[in-house]
Amino acid sequence: MATEVLSGNLPLPPNPYSAVNKLEWHNAYSCCLNIENGTRIQIMQARILGYAMIEAPIDEGRTNVSQDILGCNDDSEKLKGLADLYLSQLIRLRKLTKF
């Protein structure tokens, strides 16, 4: 799936998180949806962060990603840096550890 996300072929689905029960997740994912309407690079960054939330294996991981996104306070440079960090540290690491 990471290849499809990075190639731009897999847009983020609608927000799967409830604004009532999972407000933090909902707000962080909404941020991803908002930046997905930007430039090609912003689209890729939004998808990296959005799919990091969706694909997190446990709720704690989803919460950590959400807090990282919200901690950027909608600052596009900070979101870019965060997406780059996730790309370089998590996605590439995953590729190296595949058997």
C-alpha positions as CSV (number, residue, x, y, z in Angstrom):
1,M,0.0,0.0,0.0
2,A,2.9,2.4,0.7
3,T,3.8,2.4,-3.0
4,E,0.3,3.3,-4.0
5,V,0.1,6.1,-1.4
6,L,3.4,7.6,-2.5
7,S,2.6,7.4,-6.2
8,G,-0.5,9.4,-5.6
9,N,-2.9,6.7,-6.7
10,L,-4.6,6.2,-3.4
11,P,-6.5,9.2,-1.9
12,L,-7.4,9.3,1.7
13,P,-10.8,7.9,2.5
14,P,-13.4,10.0,4.3
15,N,-12.7,10.6,8.0
16,P,-13.2,7.3,9.8
17,Y,-12.9,8.7,13.3
18,S,-15.9,10.0,15.3
19,A,-15.8,13.6,16.4
20,V,-17.7,12.4,19.5
21,N,-15.7,9.4,20.6
22,K,-12.3,10.0,19.0
23,L,-12.0,13.8,18.8
24,E,-8.2,13.9,18.7
25,W,-8.0,11.3,16.0
26,H,-10.8,13.0,14.1
27,N,-9.1,16.4,14.2
28,A,-5.7,15.1,13.2
29,Y,-7.2,13.1,10.3
30,S,-9.2,16.2,9.2
31,C,-5.9,18.1,9.1
32,C,-4.6,15.5,6.7
33,L,-7.7,15.8,4.5
34,N,-7.3,19.5,4.4
35,I,-3.7,19.5,3.3
36,E,-4.6,16.8,0.7
37,N,-6.2,19.6,-1.3
38,G,-2.8,21.4,-1.8
39,T,0.1,20.9,-4.1
40,R,1.4,17.5,-5.3
41,I,3.9,17.4,-2.4
42,Q,1.3,18.4,0.2
43,I,-0.9,15.6,-1.2
44,M,1.9,13.1,-0.7
45,Q,2.6,14.4,2.8
46,A,-1.1,14.3,3.8
47,R,-1.4,10.7,2.6
48,I,1.8,9.6,4.5
49,L,0.4,11.0,7.7
50,G,-3.2,10.0,7.1
51,Y,-2.3,6.4,6.2
52,A,0.1,6.3,9.2
53,M,-3.0,6.9,11.4
54,I,-5.2,4.4,9.6
55,E,-2.5,1.7,9.4
56,A,-1.3,2.1,13.0
57,P,-1.4,-1.4,14.5
58,I,-2.6,-0.3,17.9
59,D,-4.6,2.6,19.3
60,E,-1.6,4.0,21.1
61,G,0.3,4.3,17.8
62,R,-2.7,6.1,16.3
63,T,-2.8,8.5,19.2
64,N,0.9,9.2,18.9
65,V,0.6,10.0,15.2
66,S,-2.5,12.2,15.9
67,Q,-0.6,14.1,18.6
68,D,2.3,14.7,16.3
69,I,0.0,16.0,13.6
70,L,-1.9,18.3,16.0
71,G,1.4,19.5,17.5
72,C,2.2,21.0,14.1
73,N,-0.6,23.5,14.6
74,D,-1.5,23.5,10.9
75,D,2.0,24.9,10.1
76,S,2.8,23.6,6.6
77,E,6.6,23.5,7.2
78,K,6.2,21.5,10.4
79,L,3.7,19.1,8.7
80,K,6.2,18.7,5.9
81,G,9.0,17.9,8.3
82,L,6.8,15.4,10.1
83,A,5.8,13.6,6.9
84,D,9.4,13.5,5.9
85,L,10.3,12.0,9.2
86,Y,7.6,9.3,9.0
87,L,8.7,8.6,5.4
88,S,12.4,8.3,6.2
89,Q,12.1,6.5,9.6
90,L,9.0,4.3,9.4
91,I,8.3,3.5,5.8
92,R,11.9,3.0,4.7
93,L,12.6,1.0,7.9
94,R,9.7,-1.2,7.1
95,K,11.0,-1.9,3.7
96,L,14.4,-2.9,5.2
97,T,12.8,-5.3,7.6
98,K,10.6,-7.2,5.2
99,F,11.6,-10.8,4.8
